[in-house]
């Protein structure tokens, strides 16, 4: 338990399942009021119900700037502010770059990059008025590897932009007491990823991780808790890898 997090209002995007759901769970367990936002409202409601009184479900498509603004206004009206924003919503592409359609590229950028822009632009006035705030963006080791373990080039490019955005926002918002950091996971064993992990693929991947395993959703959520807490009060503009040494070899 991290006492200073108790009572904080935390907005997690893409929080109905996977990494986002786990992050929402960890913050609820630390006594935060968690807004479980997702484009899939039914799934968001189910997860919020699991978390109990400390959670609220809201539908939000991060690509829709007006919906983002109205959702954040509602949160501020109901909770009095927003202390932590976790930009988790994201898309992943697979396959060679030459086979990627215009629609796939547009959707990828709309969610992975423009979605963060929309959420940060909407939350910044509130955090500036508060004189404090914490923004955590989900990047990826694919930003540094030019595509990551699965060779998804366009995905890596979108996440590299998130890393650059994180640095710039930290510099711009720091004077207002707002910290901005990013988490860069490697392959995380979510339900979506497990669909691609045949025994052969898993074995080949494990040889690339010095710690001999893949990341779990808890590995990512634990770092999010650290970055939102006072333990990281002098950390901003950083992108921290959760990769079991993947980037070191």
C-alpha positions in Angstrom: 0.0 0.0 0.0 1.2 3.5 -0.9 -0.6 5.9 1.5 -0.2 9.0 -0.6 -2.2 7.4 -3.4 -5.3 6.9 -1.3 -8.2 9.0 -2.5 -6.5 10.0 -5.7 -8.5 10.0 -8.9 -6.9 7.9 -11.6 -8.1 7.7 -15.2 -7.0 4.6 -17.2 -7.7 4.4 -20.9 -8.2 1.1 -22.6 -8.8 -0.3 -19.1 -11.4 -3.0 -19.8 -8.9 -5.8 -20.3 -5.2 -6.7 -20.5 -2.5 -4.3 -19.2 -5.1 -1.5 -18.6 -7.3 -3.7 -16.5 -4.4 -4.8 -14.4 -3.2 -1.2 -13.9 -6.8 -0.2 -12.9 -6.9 -3.1 -10.4 -3.6 -2.1 -8.8 -4.6 1.5 -8.3 -8.0 0.5 -6.8 -6.1 -1.8 -4.4 -4.1 1.3 -3.3 -7.2 3.1 -2.4 -7.6 5.3 -5.5 -10.8 6.1 -7.2 -10.3 4.6 -10.7 -12.1 5.5 -13.8 -12.1 2.5 -16.1 -12.5 4.0 -19.5 -12.7 2.0 -22.7 -14.4 2.1 -26.1 -16.0 -1.2 -25.1 -18.3 0.2 -22.4 -19.9 -3.2 -21.5 -16.5 -4.7 -20.8 -15.5 -1.6 -18.8 -18.6 -1.9 -16.7 -17.8 -5.6 -16.0 -14.2 -4.7 -14.8 -15.4 -1.7 -12.8 -17.9 -3.9 -11.0 -15.1 -6.3 -10.1 -13.2 -3.5 -8.5 -16.1 -2.4 -6.4 -16.9 1.0 -4.9 -13.5 2.4 -5.9 -14.2 2.3 -9.6 -16.4 3.9 -12.2 -16.8 2.8 -15.8 -17.0 5.3 -18.6 -17.1 4.9 -22.4 -14.4 6.8 -24.1 -12.9 6.5 -27.6 -9.6 8.3 -27.4 -9.7 9.1 -31.1 -12.8 11.3 -30.6 -11.5 14.6 -29.3 -14.9 15.9 -28.2 -15.8 12.7 -26.4 -12.5 12.8 -24.6 -13.1 16.4 -23.5 -16.7 15.7 -22.3 -15.6 12.6 -20.4 -12.9 14.4 -18.6 -15.2 17.3 -17.8 -17.6 14.8 -16.2 -14.8 13.2 -14.2 -13.7 16.6 -12.8 -17.3 17.5 -12.0 -17.9 14.2 -10.2 -14.5 13.7 -8.5 -13.2 17.3 -8.1 -10.1 16.7 -10.3 -7.9 14.1 -12.0 -4.6 13.3 -10.3 -3.2 10.5 -12.6 -3.8 9.9 -16.3 -2.7 6.5 -17.7 -2.6 6.6 -21.5 -2.9 2.9 -22.1 -5.3 2.5 -25.0 -3.4 1.2 -28.0 -3.4 -0.8 -31.2 -0.9 -3.3 -32.5 -0.1 -4.2 -36.1 1.4 -7.4 -37.4 3.0 -8.3 -40.7 5.3 -6.7 -43.2 5.2 -2.9 -43.6 4.4 -3.3 -47.3 1.2 -5.2 -46.5 -0.2 -2.5 -44.1 -3.2 -0.7 -45.5 -4.0 3.0 -45.3 -6.8 2.2 -42.9 -4.5 0.2 -40.6 -2.0 3.0 -40.5 -4.6 5.7 -39.9 -6.1 3.7 -37.0 -2.7 3.0 -35.5 -1.7 6.6 -35.4 -5.2 7.8 -34.3 -5.2 5.5 -31.2 -1.5 5.2 -30.3 -0.5 8.9 -30.8 -3.5 11.2 -31.4 -5.3 9.4 -28.6 -2.6 10.5 -26.2 -2.6 14.0 -27.6 -6.4 14.2 -27.1 -6.3 13.0 -23.5 -3.3 15.1 -22.4 -4.7 18.2 -24.0 -8.0 17.7 -22.2 -6.5 16.9 -18.8 -3.7 19.5 -18.7 -5.8 22.6 -17.8 -7.2 20.7 -14.7 -3.8 19.5 -13.6 -2.3 23.0 -14.1 -5.1 24.5 -12.0 -4.3 21.8 -9.3 -0.6 22.6 -9.5 0.1 18.9 -9.6 -0.5 15.7 -11.7 1.0 12.6 -13.1 0.8 11.4 -16.7 2.0 7.9 -17.7 2.1 6.9 -21.3 2.4 3.3 -22.5 5.2 3.1 -25.0 7.0 -0.1 -26.1 10.5 -1.5 -26.5 9.5 -1.5 -30.2 10.3 2.2 -30.2 14.0 1.4 -29.6 14.1 -1.8 -31.6 12.4 -0.4 -34.7 9.6 -2.9 -34.4 10.1 -5.1 -31.3 10.0 -8.8 -30.9 7.4 -9.3 -33.6 8.9 -7.0 -36.2 5.9 -4.7 -36.4 7.6 -1.6 -37.9 4.7 0.8 -38.0 3.8 0.0 -34.4 7.4 0.7 -33.4 7.2 4.1 -35.2 4.0 5.0 -33.4 5.6 4.2 -30.0 8.8 6.1 -30.8 6.5 9.1 -31.2 5.1 8.5 -27.8 8.6 8.5 -26.3 9.3 11.9 -28.0 6.0 13.2 -26.8 6.7 12.1 -23.3 10.0 14.1 -23.2 8.4 17.2 -24.6 5.4 17.1 -22.3 7.7 16.7 -19.3 9.6 19.8 -20.2 6.5 21.8 -20.9 4.4 20.8 -17.9 7.1 20.4 -15.3 6.8 24.0 -14.1 3.2 23.3 -13.2 4.1 20.4 -10.9 3.1 17.8 -13.5 5.3 14.8 -14.1 5.2 12.9 -17.4 6.8 9.5 -17.9 6.4 6.4 -20.1 6.5 2.7 -19.6 8.0 0.6 -22.4 7.0 -3.1 -22.0 8.4 -5.9 -24.1 6.2 -8.9 -24.9 3.5 -9.0 -22.2 1.4 -12.1 -21.7 -2.0 -10.7 -22.3 -4.9 -12.7 -23.7 -4.3 -11.0 -27.0 -0.6 -11.9 -27.2 -1.2 -15.4 -26.0 -3.1 -16.1 -29.3 0.2 -15.7 -31.2 2.4 -17.6 -28.7 2.6 -21.1 -30.1 5.1 -23.3 -28.2 7.7 -22.7 -30.9 7.3 -18.9 -30.9 7.4 -18.8 -27.1 10.6 -20.8 -27.0 12.3 -18.6 -29.6 11.2 -15.5 -27.7 12.5 -16.7 -24.4 16.0 -17.0 -25.7 16.0 -13.2 -26.2 15.2 -12.4 -22.6 18.1 -12.6 -20.1 15.6 -13.2 -17.2 14.2 -16.2 -19.1 10.5 -15.2 -19.1 8.0 -12.8 -20.7 6.6 -9.8 -18.9 3.3 -10.1 -17.0 0.6 -7.4 -16.7 1.6 -7.1 -13.0 5.1 -6.2 -14.0 3.8 -3.2 -15.9 1.2 -2.2 -13.3 3.8 -2.3 -10.5 5.9 0.3 -12.4 2.8 2.5 -13.0 2.2 2.5 -9.2 5.8 3.5 -8.6 5.7 6.3 -11.2 2.4 7.7 -9.7 3.7 7.6 -6.1 6.0 9.9 -4.2 8.8 7.4 -4.6 9.3 8.8 -8.1 8.7 12.5 -7.2 11.9 13.6 -9.0 11.4 11.4 -12.0 10.0 13.0 -15.2 10.6 12.7 -18.9 11.8 9.1 -18.6 10.8 6.0 -20.6 11.5 3.0 -18.5 11.7 -0.4 -20.0 9.9 -3.4 -18.5 11.6 -6.0 -20.6 13.6 -8.5 -18.6 16.8 -7.3 -20.4 15.5 -7.6 -23.9 17.0 -4.3 -25.0 20.4 -5.2 -23.6 21.1 -8.1 -26.0 
